[in-house]
Amino acid sequence: MINWKGFFTNYRLWRRRWFYPLISVVVAASVCLSTPLPGRAFDLLPLLLQGVQIVQLSSMSSSQEVDIGKQINQELLSGDVRISRNTAAIRYVEQIGQRLIPFSDRPNLPYTFQVVEDDGVNAFATLGGFVYVNTGLLKAADNEAELASVMAHEIGHIGGKHVVKQMRQKALESGLLTAAGLDRNTAVKIGVEIARNLPRSRDNEFDADKKGLKTLTRAGYAPAGMVSFMQKLLKKGSGPAFLSTHPATSDRINSLQRQINAQPSKGNYGLDNTNYQANIRSILR
């Protein structure tokens, strides 16, 4: 005699154990196959079996962004980016950064501010809150408001996830982005390339200016510092790195001035040129 009660009990257990995981695999596979992304034919299963990590740039979590940012940072530091060991300079830049962070678009990221031993007037940022400031930039600024304005601009790039978007665009153009996503190691390589070489787009620059100005102003700094720094570098006419990698500077200056005029601020912190120059000389001597 068949034990029908036991049969149905075992059947329900079997269904719970295998049916839902099977459905998940089928759905995931159908999403991958139906997503129209350009690129080479992509077989996900062999990569999973090989332990290859795949990232989705369009839906990257903050923790994933920070993790990849750490890898990009390691690659940069093992290459031609020489981080300063000047504790006073590091402390000063960190202090300015910590004043700006609470008023940024992504205040919960674990930001890392680093001073680069380079006389080029430049600053840049990458994934996960990593901001780099050249010693040449510290020397070129006349006051703290000007220095803070550049840092706020780079924080604006992080707030707008501009590097993530640029990585996605680069991967698409190179045929590396597939329906399943992008190989993590490839994503790191693209991130390093962007940090070192590739200029931001016009739209990203205007957006970072807007976000940066808002952060700068809310932190109590004089918003005029952002405009005065750009104007000063343009007048030098020596092609500073900070402007050569940031297109349409004249238009950006005009846009910033219009924003400042439309929303006047009482903030005037950081305009003491004499005090700043004395601090910088003692820090970078």
N, C-alpha and C positions, 0 to 999 in steps of 0.2 A: 504493500500500500504506500502511495506517494505521500510524503509529508508536505502538503501544500503550504502550510503555515511557515515552515522552515524555508521552503523554496522562495516564497515572496519576500521573506525577511532578508535572505541572502541577495535577492535581486535588487532590493532597495539599497542595500549597502554597496553593491557593485555599481549601481547607477550614480550614487553620490560620489564614489571614489573616482570614477573615470569620465562621467558625462560632462560635468562642468569644466574640468581642465581641458577636455577635448574641444569643447565649444570655444574656450578662450584662445586656443591655438588656431582654430579655424578662422575666428574673427580677426586675430592679429595678422594672419597670413593674407586674408582678403583685403585688409586695409593697406598692407604693404604693396600688394599687387595692383590695387586700384588707384593708388596715389600717383598722379601724373607728374613725375619729376624727371627732368632730363638727366642723362648720365649713362654709364655703362650698365650692362645687365648685372643684376646683383643677386647672388644666392646667399641668403642670410644664414642658413643652417650650417654650412661649413665654417663660417666665421665664428658662430657661436661655439661650435665644437673646438675651434682653435683658441678660444678664450679672447677673441678680439672684442674690444668694447666699442659699442656704437652709441653715438650721441645724436639727439635730435636738437638742432640749433633753434628750431622754431618753437620748441616747448622746453627749453633748458631751465631747470630749477636754479634757484640762487645757490644752493649747496653745490650743484654740479658746476656752476659758473666759477665759484670760488676755487673748487678743486682743480679745474682746468687752468684757471688763472695762476695757481701755484706752480703748475708744471711749466707754463709759459715763462713765469718769473725765473724758474731754475734754469731754463734754456738761455734766457737773456743774460743771466749772471755768469753762466759758464762760457758765454761767448764774449762779445766786445763791450758789454755794459759793465762799467767798473763802478761799483757802489762805494761811496765815501765812507770812511771810518771816523770821520770828524763827528764826535758825539754831540758837540754843541750845535752844529749845523743840522744834524738829524733831529735833535730835540726841538729846535726852532721850527723846522718845517712840519714836524709832527704836531706841534702846538697849534700852528695855524690850521692844519688839516682838521684837528679835533674841534676847533671852533666852528668850522664850516659844516662838518658832517651832519649835525642835528637838523640843519636847515636844507639839506639836499633832498632829492627825490627818493633816494634809497638809503635812509639813515641806519638801517639795520645790518648792512653789510659790514664785515670785519675789514675795514680799510687798512691798507699798508702804504705808508709814505716813505719813499727812499730818495736819497740825494745821490746823484750820479756825478762822478768826477769827469766833467766835460765842460770846456769853455764855450761850447755852442749855446746860444740863447734858445733853449728848448725845454719842453716838458711833454710828457705823453702818459697815456693810461692804457691798461689792458683789463681783461676780465676779472671779476671778483673783487674789485676795489683796489687794485694795485696802481699807484700813482708815482711817477718818476719825475724829479725836478733836477735839472742840471745846475751845477755850481755857476755856470755862465749866466744863467737866468737870475740867480740870487744877486750876482754882481750888477746885472743890467738894470734891475728894478731900482727906482729911486726911493720907494717907501714900501711898507708892509702891505698897503692896500693894493698896490700894483702886483706884488708877488701873489697875494691871496686871490687876485682876480684870475690869474693864470691857473692856479690850483682849482678854483671854483669852476673854471671852464672845463678842465679835465674831469672833474667830478661830474659835471654835466654830461660828458660823454658816457660815463658809467651809468648815470641815471637814465639816459635814453637808450641804453643797451646798444650803442652805435657799433661797438667792436663786434658784437655777436651778429648784427645785421650785415656788417661788412664781411665777416667770415663766411656767412651763408652765401652772399653774392659772389665772393671769390671762388667758393667751392662749386657753385652753379656754373660759373664761367669756365672753370677748369674741368668740368665734367666729373667731379669727384662726389657730388651729393647725389644720393640715390633714394629710392623709396623707403629704404630702411633707416637712412640717416647718414652719418659721417663717421668714419673710423676716428676714434679718439686721438690717436697719435697724429693723424693727418690734421685734425682740428688744431692741435697744439702747434704744429708746424706753420699752419696758416696764421694763427694768432701771433707767432713770433715774427713772421714776415710783415704783418700789418704794423706791429709795434715798431719795427725797425725802418720800414721803407714806405709803406703805402700812405698817401694823403687821405684825409677824410673828404667826404663829399660836401658840396656846398650846403645842402640841406642839413646835414649833420652838424656843420659848423655853426650855422645860424641857430639851430636848436640848442647846442651846447652853450652858445653865448647867452641865449635867453634863460636857460636853466641856471647857468653860472651867475648871471647878473642877479637873479632872484635869490640864490643862495648867499651870494656876497652881501647883498643889501640886508637880508634878514639876519645875517650874522653881525650886523652893525658896522660893517666896513663902508667906506665912502665909495659909492658906485662909480664915481669919476675915475677911480684908479684903473678900471678896466679900459676905459677910453684913452686915458693919458698914456698908458703903457703901449698900446697899439700905435698911437700917433707918434710916439717917440721912436719906436723901432722903424716905422716907415720913413721917417725923416733921415735916419742914418743911411738908408739906401745901400746897406752892405749885404742884403739878403740873409737876415738872421734865420736860423733853422725854424724857429717857432712860426714865422710867417710864411716861409717857403713851403711848408707842409700844410698850411691853412689858407686856402684860396679866398679870393674876393674880399681882401682885408678892408679896402676903402668902403665897400658896401656894408660890411659888418660894423664898421665904426659909425656910419650914418644910422644904421638900424639901432645900435645900442644907444646912441644919443637921443633918438626919438623915444625909445622906451624909458630912458631916464627922465626926459622932459614930461612924458605922459604920467609918470608916477614918481614925483619928487620924493627924495628920502632925506631924513634928518641925520642919518648915519654919517659920521665923519671920522670913524676910527681908522687908524693906520696911515695918516697923512703926514706924520712927523718925519720929514726927510732926513734931518740931522741925526736924530736918534737911530733911525734905521741904518744909515751909512756907518755910524759908529759901531753898531752891533755886528754888521756884516764884516767890517774890517777885523774885528776881534775874533769872529767866528772862522773866517776863511784865511786868516794870516798864515 
